[in-house]
Amino acid sequence: MAISTYKTFLMKGTGGAWSKLIDIKEFPDLGGVPEMLDTTTMSDGARTYILGIQETEAMTFTANYTLADYVAIKALENVEQDFAVWLGATVENEIATPTGVDGKFEFKGYITVTKTGGGVNEVQNMTITIAPTTVIRQTAGTTETPSVTLDVHALTLGVSDTYTFNTVTVPAGKTVTYTSSATAKASVNSAGKVTAAQAGSTIITATITDGGVDYTDTCTVVVE
């Protein structure tokens, strides 16, 4: 099954963690062809070859120009960085979050950015060039199972006490909806902050939606 170029991202790595560097409009070939070394002799009936060094040229990406993005990328120049092109994302509320589920192409290199020229009635663009210093390595796409996890699953509070959940989602950054089964006992706001109201108990449910499917986790809150 064919894959669209939609949901392709230029990523930057820092300490093993990856984040989107900038939204791109075009990306180059991710790799190169080894040079063919001619081994033909006068007794051969056809040309013969062995593979030499892989030819890898500077990688050129096109992006929309903004001063903030230009300055941020300019600050990365002259220092070797970790980069990758990720294919694949989850989409929620028309916002695509990179996952690399269809492939991650990682490499090190030096980045430069140039403000490109333009003509009448055109979008302002800039060109991002990365000179790779390592072979581009394709790492397996990771199909993540969506989930939402609360940091506690049983909680005891006094009347008027509060507690804010530290909630982790897979994929990261998913919108979490919180509900309370008994708001008269304890309520919860959109940020995951529980406020105890009166003695009793309630169940707090955290929910994310991915691909039209809901995923939940719960915490039992007892108010003394």
SULCORCOR-V656535 format. One record per pair of residues at least 6 apart in sequence whose ideal C-beta (glycine too) atoms are under 8 Angstrom apart, sorted by the first residue. I is the first residue (numbers start at 1). J is the second residue. If there is no record, write none. Layout:
# SULCORCOR-V656535
I;J / I;J
This chain:
# SULCORCOR-V656535
3;87 / 3;102 / 5;27 / 7;87 / 7;88 / 7;89 / 7;91 / 7;96 / 7;98 / 7;102 / 8;24 / 8;27 / 8;85 / 8;86 / 8;87 / 9;20 / 9;23 / 9;24 / 9;85 / 9;86 / 9;87 / 9;89 / 9;98 / 10;20 / 10;21 / 10;22 / 10;24 / 10;27 / 10;61 / 10;63 / 10;83 / 10;84 / 10;85 / 10;128 / 11;18 / 11;19 / 11;20 / 11;21 / 11;83 / 11;84 / 11;85 / 11;86 / 11;98 / 11;100 / 12;18 / 12;19 / 12;20 / 12;21 / 12;76 / 12;81 / 12;82 / 12;83 / 12;84 / 13;81 / 13;82 / 13;83 / 13;84 / 13;106 / 14;82 / 18;84 / 18;86 / 18;98 / 20;98 / 21;73 / 21;83 / 22;63 / 22;69 / 22;73 / 22;128 / 23;63 / 23;64 / 24;61 / 24;62 / 24;63 / 24;128 / 25;62 / 25;63 / 25;64 / 25;125 / 26;60 / 26;61 / 26;62 / 27;59 / 27;61 / 27;85 / 28;57 / 28;59 / 28;60 / 28;61 / 30;85 / 30;105 / 30;136 / 30;138 / 31;54 / 31;56 / 31;105 / 31;136 / 32;54 / 32;55 / 32;56 / 32;57 / 33;54 / 33;55 / 34;51 / 34;52 / 34;53 / 34;54 / 34;55 / 35;51 / 35;52 / 35;53 / 35;54 / 35;55 / 36;49 / 36;50 / 36;51 / 36;52 / 37;49 / 37;50 / 37;51 / 37;52 / 38;47 / 38;48 / 38;49 / 39;48 / 39;49 / 39;50 / 40;46 / 40;47 / 40;48 / 40;49 / 54;135 / 56;132 / 56;135 / 56;136 / 58;129 / 58;130 / 58;131 / 58;132 / 59;109 / 59;129 / 59;130 / 59;131 / 59;132 / 60;127 / 60;128 / 60;129 / 61;127 / 61;128 / 61;129 / 61;130 / 62;116 / 62;125 / 62;126 / 62;127 / 62;128 / 63;69 / 63;125 / 63;126 / 63;128 / 64;123 / 64;124 / 64;125 / 64;126 / 65;115 / 65;116 / 65;124 / 65;125 / 65;126 / 69;126 / 70;113 / 70;115 / 70;126 / 73;111 / 73;113 / 73;128 / 74;113 / 76;111 / 77;110 / 77;111 / 77;112 / 77;113 / 78;110 / 79;110 / 80;108 / 80;109 / 80;110 / 80;133 / 81;108 / 81;109 / 81;110 / 81;111 / 82;106 / 82;107 / 82;108 / 83;106 / 83;107 / 83;108 / 83;109 / 83;111 / 83;130 / 84;100 / 84;104 / 84;105 / 84;106 / 84;107 / 85;104 / 85;105 / 86;98 / 86;99 / 86;100 / 86;103 / 86;104 / 86;105 / 87;100 / 87;101 / 87;102 / 87;103 / 87;104 / 87;105 / 87;141 / 88;98 / 88;99 / 88;100 / 88;101 / 88;102 / 88;103 / 88;141 / 89;96 / 89;97 / 89;98 / 89;99 / 89;101 / 90;96 / 90;97 / 90;99 / 90;171 / 90;174 / 90;210 / 90;211 / 91;97 / 92;174 / 92;175 / 92;209 / 92;210 / 93;175 / 97;171 / 97;172 / 97;173 / 97;174 / 99;141 / 99;142 / 99;144 / 99;171 / 100;139 / 100;141 / 100;142 / 101;141 / 101;142 / 101;143 / 101;144 / 102;141 / 103;138 / 103;139 / 103;140 / 103;141 / 104;138 / 104;139 / 104;140 / 104;141 / 104;142 / 105;136 / 105;137 / 105;138 / 105;139 / 106;136 / 106;137 / 106;138 / 106;139 / 107;130 / 107;132 / 107;133 / 107;134 / 107;135 / 107;136 / 107;137 / 108;132 / 108;133 / 108;134 / 109;130 / 109;131 / 109;132 / 109;133 / 109;134 / 110;130 / 110;131 / 110;133 / 111;128 / 111;129 / 111;130 / 112;128 / 112;129 / 112;130 / 112;131 / 113;126 / 113;127 / 113;128 / 113;129 / 114;126 / 114;127 / 114;129 / 115;124 / 115;126 / 116;125 / 116;126 / 116;127 / 118;124 / 118;125 / 144;170 / 144;171 / 145;170 / 146;169 / 146;170 / 146;171 / 146;174 / 146;208 / 146;210 / 146;211 / 146;213 / 146;215 / 147;169 / 147;170 / 147;208 / 147;215 / 147;217 / 148;167 / 148;168 / 148;169 / 148;170 / 148;174 / 148;176 / 148;206 / 148;207 / 148;208 / 148;215 / 148;216 / 148;217 / 149;167 / 149;168 / 149;169 / 149;217 / 150;165 / 150;167 / 150;204 / 150;206 / 150;217 / 150;218 / 150;219 / 151;165 / 151;166 / 151;167 / 151;168 / 152;163 / 152;165 / 152;219 / 153;217 / 153;218 / 153;219 / 153;220 / 154;219 / 154;220 / 154;222 / 155;163 / 155;194 / 155;219 / 155;220 / 155;221 / 155;222 / 156;221 / 156;222 / 156;223 / 156;224 / 157;163 / 157;186 / 157;194 / 157;196 / 157;221 / 157;222 / 157;223 / 157;224 / 158;196 / 158;223 / 158;224 / 159;196 / 159;197 / 159;198 / 159;199 / 159;223 / 159;224 / 160;195 / 160;196 / 160;197 / 161;195 / 161;196 / 162;193 / 162;194 / 162;195 / 162;196 / 163;193 / 163;194 / 164;191 / 164;192 / 164;193 / 164;194 / 165;178 / 165;192 / 165;193 / 165;194 / 165;204 / 165;206 / 165;219 / 166;192 / 167;176 / 167;192 / 167;206 / 167;217 / 169;176 / 169;208 / 171;210 / 174;208 / 174;209 / 174;210 / 175;208 / 175;209 / 176;192 / 176;206 / 176;207 / 176;208 / 177;190 / 177;206 / 177;207 / 177;208 / 178;188 / 178;189 / 178;190 / 178;192 / 178;204 / 178;205 / 178;206 / 178;207 / 179;188 / 179;204 / 179;205 / 179;207 / 180;186 / 180;187 / 180;188 / 180;194 / 180;202 / 180;203 / 180;204 / 180;205 / 180;221 / 181;202 / 181;203 / 181;204 / 181;205 / 182;200 / 182;201 / 182;202 / 182;203 / 183;197 / 183;202 / 184;197 / 184;198 / 184;200 / 185;196 / 185;197 / 185;198 / 185;199 / 185;200 / 185;201 / 185;202 / 185;221 / 185;223 / 186;194 / 186;195 / 186;196 / 186;197 / 186;202 / 186;204 / 186;221 / 186;223 / 187;194 / 187;195 / 187;197 / 188;194 / 188;195 / 188;204 / 189;195 / 192;206 / 194;204 / 194;221 / 196;221 / 196;223 / 197;223 / 198;223 / 199;223 / 199;224 / 200;222 / 200;223 / 201;220 / 201;221 / 201;222 / 201;223 / 202;220 / 202;221 / 202;223 / 203;218 / 203;219 / 203;220 / 203;221 / 204;218 / 204;219 / 204;220 / 204;221 / 205;216 / 205;217 / 205;218 / 206;216 / 206;217 / 206;218 / 206;219 / 207;214 / 207;215 / 207;216 / 208;214 / 208;215 / 209;215
